Amino acid sequence: FKQSMNMAPHQYVMQRRLTKAKGLIQSSQLSLQDIALVCGFSSASHLSHRFKQFYGMSPSQLR
């Protein structure tokens, strides 16, 4: 997996979750808590932390 995708499986899953969350943040009025749960995060704060690490901005800055 790592050779073909150039990342570990966990990184791939996290990237997919964050991409989905970004789309929902931009296109819906769902709360951050709802988006977090839909995308497989344990809480809105966990999503916010990972989102900022990955995109360099908070979900509220994007919205």
PQR file with spaces between the fields and no chain letter, atoms N, CA, C, O and H, PARSE charges and radii, in Angstrom:
ATOM       1  N    PHE     1       0.832   -1.197    0.000 -0.4000 1.5000
ATOM       2  CA   PHE     1       0.000    0.000    0.000 -0.0000 2.0000
ATOM       3  C    PHE     1       0.870    1.252    0.000  0.5500 1.7000
ATOM       4  O    PHE     1       0.657    2.173   -0.788 -0.5500 1.4000
ATOM       5  N    LYS     2       1.847    1.270    0.890 -0.4000 1.5000
ATOM       6  CA   LYS     2       2.689    2.455    1.028 -0.0000 2.0000
ATOM       7  C    LYS     2       3.457    2.748   -0.261  0.5500 1.7000
ATOM       8  O    LYS     2       3.646    3.913   -0.609 -0.5500 1.4000
ATOM       9  H    LYS     2       2.021    0.522    1.531  0.4000 1.0000
ATOM      10  N    GLN     3       3.895    1.726   -0.964 -0.4000 1.5000
ATOM      11  CA   GLN     3       4.632    1.942   -2.216 -0.0000 2.0000
ATOM      12  C    GLN     3       3.735    2.517   -3.299  0.5500 1.7000
ATOM      13  O    GLN     3       4.154    3.415   -4.030 -0.5500 1.4000
ATOM      14  H    GLN     3       3.742    0.779   -0.682  0.4000 1.0000
ATOM      15  N    SER     4       2.536    2.029   -3.415 -0.4000 1.5000
ATOM      16  CA   SER     4       1.658    2.499   -4.495 -0.0000 2.0000
ATOM      17  C    SER     4       1.025    3.853   -4.192  0.5500 1.7000
ATOM      18  O    SER     4       0.755    4.616   -5.120 -0.5500 1.4000
ATOM      19  H    SER     4       2.196    1.299   -2.822  0.4000 1.0000
ATOM      20  N    MET     5       0.783    4.172   -2.929 -0.4000 1.5000
ATOM      21  CA   MET     5       0.110    5.425   -2.566 -0.0000 2.0000
ATOM      22  C    MET     5       1.071    6.488   -2.024  0.5500 1.7000
ATOM      23  O    MET     5       0.686    7.643   -1.848 -0.5500 1.4000
ATOM      24  H    MET     5       1.003    3.552   -2.176  0.4000 1.0000
ATOM      25  N    ASN     6       2.305    6.100   -1.763 -0.4000 1.5000
ATOM      26  CA   ASN     6       3.316    7.000   -1.196 -0.0000 2.0000
ATOM      27  C    ASN     6       2.927    7.560    0.172  0.5500 1.7000
ATOM      28  O    ASN     6       3.348    8.657    0.540 -0.5500 1.4000
ATOM      29  H    ASN     6       2.618    5.161   -1.906  0.4000 1.0000
ATOM      30  N    MET     7       2.142    6.824    0.904 -0.4000 1.5000
ATOM      31  CA   MET     7       1.780    7.196    2.276 -0.0000 2.0000
ATOM      32  C    MET     7       1.291    5.951    3.003  0.5500 1.7000
ATOM      33  O    MET     7       0.881    4.968    2.386 -0.5500 1.4000
ATOM      34  H    MET     7       1.800    5.933    0.604  0.4000 1.0000
ATOM      35  N    ALA     8       1.343    6.018    4.309 -0.4000 1.5000
ATOM      36  CA   ALA     8       0.857    4.909    5.131 -0.0000 2.0000
ATOM      37  C    ALA     8      -0.670    4.844    5.061  0.5500 1.7000
ATOM      38  O    ALA     8      -1.317    5.856    4.791 -0.5500 1.4000
ATOM      39  H    ALA     8       1.676    6.817    4.810  0.4000 1.0000
ATOM      40  N    PRO     9      -1.248    3.674    5.299 -0.5600 1.5000
ATOM      41  CA   PRO     9      -2.713    3.551    5.255  0.2800 2.0000
ATOM      42  C    PRO     9      -3.429    4.548    6.167  0.5500 1.7000
ATOM      43  O    PRO     9      -4.457    5.104    5.782 -0.5500 1.4000
ATOM      44  N    HIS    10      -2.903    4.778    7.360 -0.4000 1.5000
ATOM      45  CA   HIS    10      -3.528    5.724    8.290 -0.0000 2.0000
ATOM      46  C    HIS    10      -3.530    7.136    7.704  0.5500 1.7000
ATOM      47  O    HIS    10      -4.519    7.859    7.832 -0.5500 1.4000
ATOM      48  H    HIS    10      -2.068    4.326    7.673  0.4000 1.0000
ATOM      49  N    GLN    11      -2.441    7.528    7.070 -0.4000 1.5000
ATOM      50  CA   GLN    11      -2.368    8.856    6.455 -0.0000 2.0000
ATOM      51  C    GLN    11      -3.382    8.982    5.323  0.5500 1.7000
ATOM      52  O    GLN    11      -4.009   10.029    5.159 -0.5500 1.4000
ATOM      53  H    GLN    11      -1.638    6.941    6.966  0.4000 1.0000
ATOM      54  N    TYR    12      -3.539    7.927    4.551 -0.4000 1.5000
ATOM      55  CA   TYR    12      -4.497    7.935    3.449 -0.0000 2.0000
ATOM      56  C    TYR    12      -5.926    8.113    3.972  0.5500 1.7000
ATOM      57  O    TYR    12      -6.694    8.919    3.447 -0.5500 1.4000
ATOM      58  H    TYR    12      -3.029    7.077    4.684  0.4000 1.0000
ATOM      59  N    VAL    13      -6.265    7.359    5.001 -0.4000 1.5000
ATOM      60  CA   VAL    13      -7.608    7.448    5.587 -0.0000 2.0000
ATOM      61  C    VAL    13      -7.845    8.847    6.147  0.5500 1.7000
ATOM      62  O    VAL    13      -8.917    9.420    5.952 -0.5500 1.4000
ATOM      63  H    VAL    13      -5.641    6.704    5.427  0.4000 1.0000
ATOM      64  N    MET    14      -6.856    9.398    6.838 -0.4000 1.5000
ATOM      65  CA   MET    14      -6.995   10.738    7.408 -0.0000 2.0000
ATOM      66  C    MET    14      -7.174   11.775    6.300  0.5500 1.7000
ATOM      67  O    MET    14      -7.998   12.681    6.426 -0.5500 1.4000
ATOM      68  H    MET    14      -5.985    8.933    6.996  0.4000 1.0000
ATOM      69  N    GLN    15      -6.414   11.647    5.228 -0.4000 1.5000
ATOM      70  CA   GLN    15      -6.544   12.578    4.103 -0.0000 2.0000
ATOM      71  C    GLN    15      -7.940   12.507    3.498  0.5500 1.7000
ATOM      72  O    GLN    15      -8.533   13.538    3.181 -0.5500 1.4000
ATOM      73  H    GLN    15      -5.745   10.911    5.126  0.4000 1.0000
ATOM      74  N    ARG    16      -8.460   11.308    3.339 -0.4000 1.5000
ATOM      75  CA   ARG    16      -9.814   11.145    2.787 -0.0000 2.0000
ATOM      76  C    ARG    16     -10.864   11.762    3.710  0.5500 1.7000
ATOM      77  O    ARG    16     -11.785   12.431    3.242 -0.5500 1.4000
ATOM      78  H    ARG    16      -7.978   10.471    3.596  0.4000 1.0000
ATOM      79  N    ARG    17     -10.730   11.539    5.013 -0.4000 1.5000
ATOM      80  CA   ARG    17     -11.676   12.114    5.975 -0.0000 2.0000
ATOM      81  C    ARG    17     -11.644   13.637    5.934  0.5500 1.7000
ATOM      82  O    ARG    17     -12.686   14.293    5.955 -0.5500 1.4000
ATOM      83  H    ARG    17      -9.981   10.995    5.393  0.4000 1.0000
ATOM      84  N    LEU    18     -10.432   14.191    5.876 -0.4000 1.5000
ATOM      85  CA   LEU    18     -10.290   15.650    5.862 -0.0000 2.0000
ATOM      86  C    LEU    18     -10.806   16.257    4.562  0.5500 1.7000
ATOM      87  O    LEU    18     -11.378   17.347    4.572 -0.5500 1.4000
ATOM      88  H    LEU    18      -9.586   13.658    5.858  0.4000 1.0000
ATOM      89  N    THR    19     -10.610   15.567    3.455 -0.4000 1.5000
ATOM      90  CA   THR    19     -11.133   16.045    2.172 -0.0000 2.0000
ATOM      91  C    THR    19     -12.657   16.075    2.206  0.5500 1.7000
ATOM      92  O    THR    19     -13.279   17.027    1.736 -0.5500 1.4000
ATOM      93  H    THR    19     -10.146   14.681    3.447  0.4000 1.0000
ATOM      94  N    LYS    20     -13.249   15.027    2.764 -0.4000 1.5000
ATOM      95  CA   LYS    20     -14.711   14.982    2.895 -0.0000 2.0000
ATOM      96  C    LYS    20     -15.201   16.091    3.817  0.5500 1.7000
ATOM      97  O    LYS    20     -16.189   16.762    3.518 -0.5500 1.4000
ATOM      98  H    LYS    20     -12.744   14.254    3.146  0.4000 1.0000
ATOM      99  N    ALA    21     -14.512   16.282    4.936 -0.4000 1.5000
ATOM     100  CA   ALA    21     -14.893   17.338    5.881 -0.0000 2.0000
ATOM     101  C    ALA    21     -14.803   18.709    5.226  0.5500 1.7000
ATOM     102  O    ALA    21     -15.684   19.547    5.420 -0.5500 1.4000
ATOM     103  H    ALA    21     -13.709   15.737    5.179  0.4000 1.0000
ATOM     104  N    LYS    22     -13.759   18.943    4.460 -0.4000 1.5000
ATOM     105  CA   LYS    22     -13.595   20.234    3.782 -0.0000 2.0000
ATOM     106  C    LYS    22     -14.767   20.497    2.846  0.5500 1.7000
ATOM     107  O    LYS    22     -15.306   21.603    2.814 -0.5500 1.4000
ATOM     108  H    LYS    22     -13.044   18.263    4.302  0.4000 1.0000
ATOM     109  N    GLY    23     -15.158   19.490    2.092 -0.4000 1.5000
ATOM     110  CA   GLY    23     -16.296   19.637    1.190 -0.0000 2.0000
ATOM     111  C    GLY    23     -17.578   19.962    1.932  0.5500 1.7000
ATOM     112  O    GLY    23     -18.352   20.815    1.496 -0.5500 1.4000
ATOM     113  H    GLY    23     -14.720   18.591    2.118  0.4000 1.0000
ATOM     114  N    LEU    24     -17.808   19.290    3.047 -0.4000 1.5000
ATOM     115  CA   LEU    24     -19.018   19.544    3.835 -0.0000 2.0000
ATOM     116  C    LEU    24     -18.989   20.928    4.482  0.5500 1.7000
ATOM     117  O    LEU    24     -20.021   21.594    4.571 -0.5500 1.4000
ATOM     118  H    LEU    24     -17.180   18.597    3.401  0.4000 1.0000
ATOM     119  N    ILE    25     -17.833   21.353    4.927 -0.4000 1.5000
ATOM     120  CA   ILE    25     -17.708   22.684    5.533 -0.0000 2.0000
ATOM     121  C    ILE    25     -18.052   23.754    4.505  0.5500 1.7000
ATOM     122  O    ILE    25     -18.725   24.736    4.816 -0.5500 1.4000
ATOM     123  H    ILE    25     -16.995   20.812    4.855  0.4000 1.0000
ATOM     124  N    GLN    26     -17.586   23.554    3.288 -0.4000 1.5000
ATOM     125  CA   GLN    26     -17.812   24.546    2.234 -0.0000 2.0000
ATOM     126  C    GLN    26     -19.231   24.517    1.679  0.5500 1.7000
ATOM     127  O    GLN    26     -19.752   25.552    1.264 -0.5500 1.4000
ATOM     128  H    GLN    26     -17.039   22.756    3.035  0.4000 1.0000
ATOM     129  N    SER    27     -19.854   23.355    1.667 -0.4000 1.5000
ATOM     130  CA   SER    27     -21.116   23.226    0.934 -0.0000 2.0000
ATOM     131  C    SER    27     -22.356   23.011    1.799  0.5500 1.7000
ATOM     132  O    SER    27     -23.466   22.942    1.271 -0.5500 1.4000
ATOM     133  H    SER    27     -19.431   22.515    2.004  0.4000 1.0000
ATOM     134  N    SER    28     -22.189   22.905    3.103 -0.4000 1.5000
ATOM     135  CA   SER    28     -23.360   22.642    3.941 -0.0000 2.0000
ATOM     136  C    SER    28     -23.392   23.594    5.128  0.5500 1.7000
ATOM     137  O    SER    28     -22.431   24.311    5.408 -0.5500 1.4000
ATOM     138  H    SER    28     -21.287   22.962    3.531  0.4000 1.0000
ATOM     139  N    GLN    29     -24.507   23.576    5.801 -0.4000 1.5000
ATOM     140  CA   GLN    29     -24.672   24.367    7.021 -0.0000 2.0000
ATOM     141  C    GLN    29     -24.633   23.472    8.263  0.5500 1.7000
ATOM     142  O    GLN    29     -25.032   23.894    9.349 -0.5500 1.4000
ATOM     143  H    GLN    29     -25.288   22.994    5.574  0.4000 1.0000
ATOM     144  N    LEU    30     -24.157   22.247    8.103 -0.4000 1.5000
ATOM     145  CA   LEU    30     -24.043   21.342    9.245 -0.0000 2.0000
ATOM     146  C    LEU    30     -23.089   21.923   10.277  0.5500 1.7000
ATOM     147  O    LEU    30     -22.150   22.643    9.938 -0.5500 1.4000
ATOM     148  H    LEU    30     -23.833   21.903    7.221  0.4000 1.0000
ATOM     149  N    SER    31     -23.339   21.604   11.525 -0.4000 1.5000
ATOM     150  CA   SER    31     -22.420   22.041   12.577 -0.0000 2.0000
ATOM     151  C    SER    31     -21.107   21.274   12.442  0.5500 1.7000
ATOM     152  O    SER    31     -21.058   20.204   11.835 -0.5500 1.4000
ATOM     153  H    SER    31     -24.102   21.018   11.800  0.4000 1.0000
ATOM     154  N    LEU    32     -20.056   21.833   13.011 -0.4000 1.5000
ATOM     155  CA   LEU    32     -18.762   21.166   12.964 -0.0000 2.0000
ATOM     156  C    LEU    32     -18.826   19.820   13.679  0.5500 1.7000
ATOM     157  O    LEU    32     -18.172   18.864   13.263 -0.5500 1.4000
ATOM     158  H    LEU    32     -20.096   22.702   13.504  0.4000 1.0000
ATOM     159  N    GLN    33     -19.603   19.742   14.743 -0.4000 1.5000
ATOM     160  CA   GLN    33     -19.778   18.473   15.457 -0.0000 2.0000
ATOM     161  C    GLN    33     -20.412   17.424   14.545  0.5500 1.7000
ATOM     162  O    GLN    33     -19.962   16.278   14.518 -0.5500 1.4000
ATOM     163  H    GLN    33     -20.135   20.518   15.081  0.4000 1.0000
ATOM     164  N    ASP    34     -21.444   17.800   13.803 -0.4000 1.5000
ATOM     165  CA   ASP    34     -22.089   16.858   12.880 -0.0000 2.0000
ATOM     166  C    ASP    34     -21.131   16.427   11.781  0.5500 1.7000
ATOM     167  O    ASP    34     -21.080   15.250   11.424 -0.5500 1.4000
ATOM     168  H    ASP    34     -21.809   18.730   13.826  0.4000 1.0000
ATOM     169  N    ILE    35     -20.378   17.366   11.248 -0.4000 1.5000
ATOM     170  CA   ILE    35     -19.405   17.042   10.198 -0.0000 2.0000
ATOM     171  C    ILE    35     -18.343   16.099   10.746  0.5500 1.7000
ATOM     172  O    ILE    35     -17.949   15.143   10.077 -0.5500 1.4000
ATOM     173  H    ILE    35     -20.419   18.322   11.537  0.4000 1.0000
ATOM     174  N    ALA    36     -17.882   16.366   11.957 -0.4000 1.5000
ATOM     175  CA   ALA    36     -16.884   15.500   12.583 -0.0000 2.0000
ATOM     176  C    ALA    36     -17.399   14.067   12.684  0.5500 1.7000
ATOM     177  O    ALA    36     -16.687   13.124   12.339 -0.5500 1.4000
ATOM     178  H    ALA    36     -18.202   17.143   12.500  0.4000 1.0000
ATOM     179  N    LEU    37     -18.617   13.904   13.149 -0.4000 1.5000
ATOM     180  CA   LEU    37     -19.177   12.561   13.308 -0.0000 2.0000
ATOM     181  C    LEU    37     -19.386   11.871   11.966  0.5500 1.7000
ATOM     182  O    LEU    37     -19.118   10.676   11.837 -0.5500 1.4000
ATOM     183  H    LEU    37     -19.196   14.670   13.429  0.4000 1.0000
ATOM     184  N    VAL    38     -19.861   12.607   10.969 -0.4000 1.5000
ATOM     185  CA   VAL    38     -20.074   12.039    9.631 -0.0000 2.0000
ATOM     186  C    VAL    38     -18.751   11.559    9.028  0.5500 1.7000
ATOM     187  O    VAL    38     -18.716   10.552    8.321 -0.5500 1.4000
ATOM     188  H    VAL    38     -20.078   13.577   11.074  0.4000 1.0000
ATOM     189  N    CYS    39     -17.675   12.278    9.307 -0.4000 1.5000
ATOM     190  CA   CYS    39     -16.374   11.977    8.706 -0.0000 2.0000
ATOM     191  C    CYS    39     -15.503   11.051    9.551  0.5500 1.7000
ATOM     192  O    CYS    39     -14.361   10.771    9.186 -0.5500 1.4000
ATOM     193  H    CYS    39     -17.703   13.096    9.881  0.4000 1.0000
ATOM     194  N    GLY    40     -16.028   10.578   10.668 -0.4000 1.5000
ATOM     195  CA   GLY    40     -15.310    9.588   11.461 -0.0000 2.0000
ATOM     196  C    GLY    40     -14.388   10.140   12.535  0.5500 1.7000
ATOM     197  O    GLY    40     -13.524    9.417   13.031 -0.5500 1.4000
ATOM     198  H    GLY    40     -16.956   10.805   10.965  0.4000 1.0000
ATOM     199  N    PHE    41     -14.551   11.395   12.902 -0.4000 1.5000
ATOM     200  CA   PHE    41     -13.764   11.974   13.989 -0.0000 2.0000
ATOM     201  C    PHE    41     -14.544   11.838   15.292  0.5500 1.7000
ATOM     202  O    PHE    41     -15.774   11.803   15.288 -0.5500 1.4000
ATOM     203  H    PHE    41     -15.253   11.982   12.499  0.4000 1.0000
ATOM     204  N    SER    42     -13.828   11.763   16.391 -0.4000 1.5000
ATOM     205  CA   SER    42     -14.485   11.555   17.679 -0.0000 2.0000
ATOM     206  C    SER    42     -15.139   12.817   18.222  0.5500 1.7000
ATOM     207  O    SER    42     -16.046   12.739   19.051 -0.5500 1.4000
ATOM     208  H    SER    42     -12.828   11.792   16.394  0.4000 1.0000
ATOM     209  N    SER    43     -14.687   13.976   17.763 -0.4000 1.5000
ATOM     210  CA   SER    43     -15.247   15.236   18.252 -0.0000 2.0000
ATOM     211  C    SER    43     -14.921   16.365   17.283  0.5500 1.7000
ATOM     212  O    SER    43     -14.085   16.218   16.391 -0.5500 1.4000
ATOM     213  H    SER    43     -13.950   14.040   17.090  0.4000 1.0000
ATOM     214  N    ALA    44     -15.589   17.481   17.474 -0.4000 1.5000
ATOM     215  CA   ALA    44     -15.315   18.661   16.655 -0.0000 2.0000
ATOM     216  C    ALA    44     -13.903   19.175   16.912  0.5500 1.7000
ATOM     217  O    ALA    44     -13.240   19.652   15.991 -0.5500 1.4000
ATOM     218  H    ALA    44     -16.267   17.601   18.199  0.4000 1.0000
ATOM     219  N    SER    45     -13.442   19.083   18.148 -0.4000 1.5000
ATOM     220  CA   SER    45     -12.093   19.572   18.449 -0.0000 2.0000
ATOM     221  C    SER    45     -11.024   18.704   17.792  0.5500 1.7000
ATOM     222  O    SER    45      -9.992   19.215   17.358 -0.5500 1.4000
ATOM     223  H    SER    45     -13.981   18.696   18.896  0.4000 1.0000
ATOM     224  N    HIS    46     -11.263   17.403   17.717 -0.4000 1.5000
ATOM     225  CA   HIS    46     -10.326   16.510   17.029 -0.0000 2.0000
ATOM     226  C    HIS    46     -10.278   16.851   15.541  0.5500 1.7000
ATOM     227  O    HIS    46      -9.198   16.924   14.954 -0.5500 1.4000
ATOM     228  H    HIS    46     -12.102   16.988   18.069  0.4000 1.0000
ATOM     229  N    LEU    47     -11.428   17.057   14.941 -0.4000 1.5000
ATOM     230  CA   LEU    47     -11.480   17.466   13.538 -0.0000 2.0000
ATOM     231  C    LEU    47     -10.758   18.793   13.347  0.5500 1.7000
ATOM     232  O    LEU    47      -9.957   18.926   12.421 -0.5500 1.4000
ATOM     233  H    LEU    47     -12.305   16.997   15.418  0.4000 1.0000
ATOM     234  N    SER    48     -11.021   19.763   14.190 -0.4000 1.5000
ATOM     235  CA   SER    48     -10.395   21.083   14.061 -0.0000 2.0000
ATOM     236  C    SER    48      -8.878   20.994   14.138  0.5500 1.7000
ATOM     237  O    SER    48      -8.172   21.631   13.356 -0.5500 1.4000
ATOM     238  H    SER    48     -11.672   19.655   14.942  0.4000 1.0000
ATOM     239  N    HIS    49      -8.385   20.211   15.073 -0.4000 1.5000
ATOM     240  CA   HIS    49      -6.939   20.050   15.242 -0.0000 2.0000
ATOM     241  C    HIS    49      -6.305   19.440   13.990  0.5500 1.7000
ATOM     242  O    HIS    49      -5.321   19.960   13.465 -0.5500 1.4000
ATOM     243  H    HIS    49      -8.958   19.693   15.708  0.4000 1.0000
ATOM     244  N    ARG    50      -6.875   18.342   13.524 -0.4000 1.5000
ATOM     245  CA   ARG    50      -6.332   17.673   12.331 -0.0000 2.0000
ATOM     246  C    ARG    50      -6.483   18.542   11.087  0.5500 1.7000
ATOM     247  O    ARG    50      -5.591   18.572   10.239 -0.5500 1.4000
ATOM     248  H    ARG    50      -7.675   17.919   13.951  0.4000 1.0000
ATOM     249  N    PHE    51      -7.595   19.240   10.973 -0.4000 1.5000
ATOM     250  CA   PHE    51      -7.859   20.105    9.830 -0.0000 2.0000
ATOM     251  C    PHE    51      -6.807   21.208    9.750  0.5500 1.7000
ATOM     252  O    PHE    51      -6.274   21.495    8.678 -0.5500 1.4000
ATOM     253  H    PHE    51      -8.320   19.216   11.661  0.4000 1.0000
ATOM     254  N    LYS    52      -6.519   21.814   10.885 -0.4000 1.5000
ATOM     255  CA   LYS    52      -5.532   22.896   10.911 -0.0000 2.0000
ATOM     256  C    LYS    52      -4.139   22.365   10.589  0.5500 1.7000
ATOM     257  O    LYS    52      -3.369   23.036    9.901 -0.5500 1.4000
ATOM     258  H    LYS    52      -6.952   21.580   11.755  0.4000 1.0000
ATOM     259  N    GLN    53      -3.805   21.180   11.073 -0.4000 1.5000
ATOM     260  CA   GLN    53      -2.518   20.559   10.747 -0.0000 2.0000
ATOM     261  C    GLN    53      -2.391   20.336    9.241  0.5500 1.7000
ATOM     262  O    GLN    53      -1.341   20.601    8.656 -0.5500 1.4000
ATOM     263  H    GLN    53      -4.430   20.635   11.632  0.4000 1.0000
ATOM     264  N    PHE    54      -3.450   19.856    8.626 -0.4000 1.5000
ATOM     265  CA   PHE    54      -3.408   19.457    7.220 -0.0000 2.0000
ATOM     266  C    PHE    54      -3.520   20.647    6.272  0.5500 1.7000
ATOM     267  O    PHE    54      -2.768   20.740    5.301 -0.5500 1.4000
ATOM     268  H    PHE    54      -4.303   19.641    9.102  0.4000 1.0000
ATOM     269  N    TYR    55      -4.455   21.558    6.549 -0.4000 1.5000
ATOM     270  CA   TYR    55      -4.737   22.662    5.625 -0.0000 2.0000
ATOM     271  C    TYR    55      -4.108   23.996    6.038  0.5500 1.7000
ATOM     272  O    TYR    55      -4.081   24.934    5.240 -0.5500 1.4000
ATOM     273  H    TYR    55      -5.065   21.482    7.337  0.4000 1.0000
ATOM     274  N    GLY    56      -3.608   24.094    7.263 -0.4000 1.5000
ATOM     275  CA   GLY    56      -2.993   25.332    7.709 -0.0000 2.0000
ATOM     276  C    GLY    56      -3.983   26.425    8.056  0.5500 1.7000
ATOM     277  O    GLY    56      -3.609   27.592    8.172 -0.5500 1.4000
ATOM     278  H    GLY    56      -3.630   23.332    7.911  0.4000 1.0000
ATOM     279  N    MET    57      -5.238   26.060    8.223 -0.4000 1.5000
ATOM     280  CA   MET    57      -6.284   27.001    8.639 -0.0000 2.0000
ATOM     281  C    MET    57      -7.349   26.229    9.393  0.5500 1.7000
ATOM     282  O    MET    57      -7.472   25.013    9.246 -0.5500 1.4000
ATOM     283  H    MET    57      -5.543   25.112    8.129  0.4000 1.0000
ATOM     284  N    SER    58      -8.103   26.934   10.187 -0.4000 1.5000
ATOM     285  CA   SER    58      -9.165   26.276   10.940 -0.0000 2.0000
ATOM     286  C    SER    58     -10.401   26.108   10.056  0.5500 1.7000
ATOM     287  O    SER    58     -10.542   26.806    9.051 -0.5500 1.4000
ATOM     288  H    SER    58      -8.003   27.921   10.306  0.4000 1.0000
ATOM     289  N    PRO    59     -11.288   25.196   10.420 -0.5600 1.5000
ATOM     290  CA   PRO    59     -12.534   25.052    9.664  0.2800 2.0000
ATOM     291  C    PRO    59     -13.334   26.349    9.597  0.5500 1.7000
ATOM     292  O    PRO    59     -13.947   26.642    8.571 -0.5500 1.4000
ATOM     293  N    SER    60     -13.335   27.124   10.673 -0.4000 1.5000
ATOM     294  CA   SER    60     -14.094   28.385   10.661 -0.0000 2.0000
ATOM     295  C    SER    60     -13.472   29.406    9.717  0.5500 1.7000
ATOM     296  O    SER    60     -14.190   30.222    9.140 -0.5500 1.4000
ATOM     297  H    SER    60     -12.837   26.886   11.507  0.4000 1.0000
ATOM     298  N    GLN    61     -12.166   29.379    9.548 -0.4000 1.5000
ATOM     299  CA   GLN    61     -11.522   30.269    8.580 -0.0000 2.0000
ATOM     300  C    GLN    61     -11.933   29.904    7.157  0.5500 1.7000
ATOM     301  O    GLN    61     -12.093   30.784    6.312 -0.5500 1.4000
ATOM     302  H    GLN    61     -11.582   28.716   10.017  0.4000 1.0000
ATOM     303  N    LEU    62     -12.102   28.622    6.893 -0.4000 1.5000
ATOM     304  CA   LEU    62     -12.524   28.173    5.563 -0.0000 2.0000
ATOM     305  C    LEU    62     -13.972   28.545    5.297  0.5500 1.7000
ATOM     306  O    LEU    62     -14.317   28.984    4.200 -0.5500 1.4000
ATOM     307  H    LEU    62     -11.972   27.907    7.580  0.4000 1.0000
ATOM     308  N    ARG    63     -14.805   28.371    6.290 -0.4000 1.5000
ATOM     309  CA   ARG    63     -16.239   28.618    6.146 -0.0000 2.0000
ATOM     310  C    ARG    63     -16.504   30.097    5.964  0.5500 1.7000
ATOM     311  O    ARG    63     -17.657   30.505    5.825 -0.5500 1.4000
ATOM     312  H    ARG    63     -14.524   28.015    7.182  0.4000 1.0000
